[in-house]
Amino acid sequence: MFSIFTISVNLETEKRGEKVKLLVIIGSTRVNRNGQRVKAWLQKTLTPQDDTEYEIVDLRDVQLPFYDEPKSVGSLSDDEFHHPEGVKWGKQVASADGFIFVTPEYNHGPPATIKNAIDYAWQGWNYKPMSIISYSTGQIAGARAAEQLRLMALGVKLLPLPAAVHIAHITDKLTKDGNVNDDAINTALNNLLSEHRMIASKLKES
Ligand SMILES: Cc1cc2nc3c(=O)[nH]c(=O)nc-3n(C[C@H](O)[C@H](O)[C@H](O)COP(=O)(O)O)c2cc1C
């Protein structure tokens, strides 16, 4: 049976003609990272919607060098990039309508890998929404890293959204297989996704 809500969502989707694509960026790249728990959880949880598709990209696989280009990124076109990983990354960023950054907290900020990934693209970020999932092994839950990441994001004209997920004591809350034992975490993710999908689809239409 169709509800009014389902019909209106489908009409909206038809009007746009294509789905919103959200790129989920796993930011910790170190061996034995707890970020793997968050990745496993999101791989299980993020299922395609009528109007949204998700792609999870792991910076450990992207293997970007530390910014090593002869020019500043804002003045480069794809064929001027020195490193093929940079070309590929720039295209992947450009293909998305919004971004969800998954960040641990390293010395009160996000890891350098995330800053470098932000630096390694420009136009693909501009005026697109971004949300944050942060975590730590302690009680701060990566909240300080999330705040710093919002400021960094403004430098490439990303639009940080208010809803976020902050996971404290990650090794207690998320198993290595991505099972959550705290309902509040799934609730926070649902809120983040609803907000992000609403804003990303409106920006895509405009
Ligand atoms: C270099 C480094 C710095 C850290 N700094 C903080 C910190 O400032 N605040 C915090 O709550 N946890 C900090 N931690 C602990 C991390 O929250 C914890 O190691 C977490 O698992 C890191 O994510 P990852 O395992 O996915 O890399 C730090 C860990 C590392 C490796």
The ligand as a Gaussian input file, in Angstrom:
#p B3LYP/6-31G(d) Opt

LIG

0 1
 C       47.997000      10.317000      17.613000
 C       46.816000      10.102000      18.504000
 C       46.312000      11.151000      19.234000
 C       45.172000      10.979000      20.033000
 N       44.630000      12.056000      20.657000
 C       43.432000      11.926000      21.294000
 C       42.751000      13.092000      21.787000
 O       43.198000      14.199000      21.682000
 N       41.549000      12.909000      22.377000
 C       40.969000      11.666000      22.517000
 O       39.873000      11.569000      23.055000
 N       41.603000      10.548000      22.059000
 C       42.802000      10.663000      21.442000
 N       43.445000       9.553000      20.930000
 C       42.833000       8.244000      21.144000
 C       41.878000       7.922000      20.018000
 O       40.593000       8.401000      20.334000
 C       41.801000       6.430000      19.754000
 O       43.110000       5.909000      19.597000
 C       40.976000       6.111000      18.525000
 O       40.821000       4.731000      18.471000
 C       41.660000       6.632000      17.259000
 O       40.978000       6.244000      16.112000
 P       41.583000       5.119000      15.156000
 O       41.859000       3.932000      16.029000
 O       40.499000       4.840000      14.161000
 O       42.823000       5.675000      14.516000
 C       44.582000       9.706000      20.144000
 C       45.116000       8.642000      19.414000
 C       46.203000       8.828000      18.585000
 C       46.726000       7.674000      17.770000

